[in-house]
């Protein structure tokens, strides 16, 4: 079956670094997406990885290892506004997104 | 401004009533999607459409219906056959269905009393 696993909740301190892990099992693989979702709002796109390695975009970076079925989202210099849920989604061979339940990130001062 | 609109933001209905949620996009995207989001669960695909006048069932289509008469519009009807309709409903669109990100509307929170 298809499955995306990520931690339910994480806590970090303002100004610190946090890594949110995601493991995936999909029927075929056409990439791994990360989205940010603030409570009660729409998800917004953060990153897309289809090749192994690290993609950096400002304070956010995303890593993919296809052989391990593993990705992580790295957030640096955490700000209070980064408090949100982070959704991991794998794209299968039919180009459908399989979504994880999301990781709620709590930032403390 | 280009984007996706969903209305209303909050919707209340009595049990047994059908209700239609609207989704409009002016991004000129071909593909449109409807998802349901429940607490503690990932987004689940209800229906999707890759082109006008064509749509496909997702993982949880039972109790829902859609239409795609115009490229810009993809309304979702929650019928009385849906056993547990209270949820947050998200509409999304993307360029042709391959490896492109999906853009989401603001969502409609439906509560059935």
Interface residues (C-beta under 8 A of the other chain):
Chain A: X4 X8 X30 X31 X33 X40 X41 X42 X43 X44 X45 X48 X50 X87 X89 X91 X95 X96 X97 X98 X99 X100 X101 X102
Chain B: X35 X40 X41 X42 X43 X44 X45 X48 X58 X88 X90 X97 X98 X99 X101 X102 X103 X104 X105 X106 X107 X109
